[in-house]
Amino acid sequence: MATVKIPQEIKDIFPYEKIRPIQDKLILTTYSSLKAGKNVIIEGANGLGKTVAALTACIPIAREKNLQIIHACRTNKQADRVITELKEIAKTTSVSGVSLRGRRELCPHQLVQKHADDAVTASVLCGQLKKLRKCDYHNRMSETLPHMRNVLKVLKNVPSTSTEIHELCEESRICSYELIQKLLEEVDVVAASYQYIFNPNIRDTFLKRLSRGMDELLLIVDECHNIIDTSIDISSDQLTIYSVRQALKEIKTFNKHEFLRLMRFLSAELEANQIRSEVEKKIDAKDLLYKMSKEVGETIDQDYADKLITAGMKIQNENATRDRAPRSYVYRIGRFLRKLIATKNRREFLHMISSYRTRGEGWGSKFEVVALDARFTTRNVFEYVHNSVHISGTIDPIDAYSKIVGMDQLPLTTEILDSPYSEHNVQGFIINQLSTKLADRTPENYDKMCEVIAEAANNTPANTGVFAASYIVLKGLLDAGIQHYINKPFFYETTKMTSSANDRMVNEFKGLADKGGAVLMGVLGGRSSEGADFPGAQMNTCVIVGIPYARPTTRIESQIEYLDEQFYKKGREYGYTIPAIRRALKQNTRTLDYEHGRIEAIARDFF
């Protein structure tokens, strides 16, 4: 391998004893591309040290061009990891940064803690408390006060996670959320979830806090393959029968009878489609709006939606003044109608009515506006930031990614880095005699799968992860008694498991790695596979049961059809095949450990 010459200014920033092979290629490619005004998309194996490499390459560019680095991540944990690496960099050069979390997580006020179960509710409650000067934490935020000056002086110069800032603020009895907002325009690096930069409703406020325009930002998109689904979710919306029924109650309680006929119409439409089966049905948005208008006796347009939103905001505020949760379902319906009206003539949106299973094992129904094109969201970011760097362990084929997110027409450098792992240390197996296709999900085949999985797990010296293509396949293995085939501690995730309960289970599983090992069963794309790394003995063997193709639902078929039109018959490849393969490969890469340079066995078992 040819020696990569790293500029001295990079060497002066990199915090560790030496830059690893291949990691140096990532740094130099990113640095030289940004220097030339290009965007960068790079795939590199997990464990390579992509985060510290990307930061090292971006910091000198940001300094030279007076840019602020925004490191966008999928989860808060990943944002905190960015700050952990930035702390190491701060040992070699002066750099500051914060990780950002939402008001609902950081606000210390007891009313917010009690009533705010979503971001909107937290914002309304917080606004009311500040307006009425009923929040002592906010009242102590004046920069003229000694404790505030001291805290700001410290945090402006060192990288800090939101958790660390929260703990510091508890001692001074000041609001950690508001303090972080004050720090945003002062620091060199902000690590935050995708929502802050890709969700337009949040982005506008975020940019005001930064006191910068989009063209003054150098954006790093971590685990960038996730941004496709995230962008589609941001552009989509839904309205459930539960929300409509609650809005009917609000109308009676707050005397908003001018909306009564609309709510009754929506409720009747949804009740007619509330069946005991998961069914999706396309609807014509213009036809639905016409029926609404006819029922109400006036045109359902943006002005009408705004009337609902205004009425809902008054309900929110009135609830807040009565020390109730400042929630309004009338407001929720106004926001949904605004989306429905804005997208009624747009080909890149699907409009549906669907039935679904509720958490209480009952059945509900909902209207949906489903985005079919990630570019509706991503183009408003990638075309306007100064430059962007996209890093992932599973982004190949890069050409497909660049087209799907709308980067193919921008100045661009793409690179797939070699794996740092020796082929002798990674064993891969494919077992093609078994299948998880619907017709093959028989008791006999599940028994055979259990035998194969048990053979791998029982002969693995440490931990084994087993990840099924769906919860249906996972249930099939559990019903077949897989836990009785395995002679080690056995853990599995469920659909009802909370995030904290799942974290405790995963930590207990990891703790058994050097005690003979254990087995963890989960679902590809589930909590145990997303946002968790299992280096070395924490997962010696990874078994993938089936390729996680999406169910052929109305929305999937509509997206394939739409992408076919947009990308010359590539719809099934871009919207169905590639996402499934990425989900399967992503879990295997989470088990790699660069430091140890070995994996006992990686069982890529596509049954």
ZIWO-V968771 format. One record per backbone hydrogen bond with DSSP energy under -0.5 kcal/mol. CO is the residue of the C=O (numbers start at 0). NH is the residue of the N-H. Records with the same first field share a line. If there is no record, write none. Layout:
CO->NH / NH
This chain:
2->4
3->5
6->9 / 10
7->11
8->12
9->12 / 13
19->23
20->22
21->25
22->26
23->27
24->28
25->29
26->30
27->31
28->32
29->33
30->34
31->35
32->37
33->36
38->412
39->389
40->414
41->391
42->416
44->47
48->52
49->53
50->54
51->55
52->56
53->57
54->58
55->59
56->60
57->61
58->62
59->63
60->64
61->65 / 66
62->65
67->69 / 217
68->70 / 189
69->71 / 219
70->191
71->221
72->193
74->78
75->79
76->80
77->81
78->82
79->83
80->84
81->85
82->86
83->87
84->88
85->89
87->90
88->91 / 92
92->94
95->188
96->159
97->190
101->104 / 105
102->106
108->112
109->113
110->114
111->115
114->116
117->121
118->122
119->123
120->124
121->125
122->126
123->127
124->128
125->129
126->130
127->131
128->133 / 134
129->132
133->135
134->138
135->139
136->174
137->140
141->144
144->147 / 148
145->149
146->150
147->151
148->152
149->153
150->154
151->155
153->156 / 157
159->98
160->164
161->165
162->166
163->167
164->168
165->169
166->170
167->171
168->172 / 173
173->175
174->178
175->179
176->180
177->181
178->182
179->183
182->185 / 186
187->68
188->97
189->70 / 191
190->99
191->72
192->195
193->196 / 197
194->198
197->199
198->201 / 202
199->203
201->205
202->206
203->207
204->208
205->209
206->210 / 211
212->215
213->216 / 385
215->67
216->218 / 385 / 386
217->69
218->220 / 388
219->71 / 221
220->223 / 390
222->225
223->226
224->227
225->229
226->230
227->231
228->232
229->233
230->234
231->235 / 370
232->235
236->368
238->366
239->243
240->244
241->245
242->246
243->247
244->248
245->249
246->250
247->251
248->252
249->253
250->255
255->258
256->259
258->262
259->263
260->264
261->265
262->266
263->267
264->268
265->269
266->270
267->271
268->272
269->272
270->273
272->274
274->276
276->278
278->354
280->352
282->284
283->287
284->288
285->289
286->290
287->291
288->292
289->293
290->294
291->295
292->296 / 297
298->300
300->304
301->305
302->306
303->307
304->308
305->309
306->310
307->311
308->312
309->313
310->314
311->315
312->316
313->317
314->318
315->319
316->320
317->321
318->321 / 323
319->322
324->326
327->331
328->332
329->333
330->334
331->335
332->336
333->337
334->338
335->339
336->340
337->341
338->342
339->343
340->343
342->345
344->346
345->348
347->371 / 372
349->369
350->282
351->367
352->280
353->365
355->363
357->360
361->357
363->355
364->240
365->353
366->238
367->351 / 369
368->236 / 370
369->349
372->375
373->376 / 377
374->378
376->379
377->380 / 381
378->382
380->383 / 384
386->218
387->39
388->220 / 390
389->41
390->222 / 223
391->43
396->400
397->401
398->402
399->403
400->404
401->406 / 407
402->405
406->409
410->38
412->40
414->42 / 416
421->424
422->425
424->598
425->427
426->601
429->431
436->439
437->440
439->441
441->445
442->446
443->447
444->448
445->449
446->450
447->451
448->452
449->453
450->454
451->455
452->456
453->457
454->458
456->459
462->539 / 540
463->519
464->542
465->467 / 521
466->544
467->523
469->473
470->474
471->475
472->476
473->477
474->478
475->479
476->481
477->480
480->483 / 484
481->484 / 485
488->518
490->520
493->496
497->501
498->502
499->503
500->504
501->505
502->506
503->507
504->508
505->509
506->510
508->511
509->512
511->514 / 516
516->488
517->463
518->490
519->465
520->492
521->467
522->525
525->528 / 529
534->537
535->538
536->462 / 539
539->600
540->464
541->543
542->466 / 544
543->545 / 606
544->468
546->548
550->552
552->556
553->557
554->558
555->559
556->560
557->561
558->562
559->563
560->564
561->565
562->566
563->568
569->573
570->574
571->575 / 576
572->577
575->579
576->580
577->581
578->582
579->547 / 583
580->584
581->585
582->586
583->587
584->588
585->589
586->589
587->590
588->591
589->533
590->535
592->596 / 597
600->602
601->603
602->543 / 604
603->605
604->545 / 606
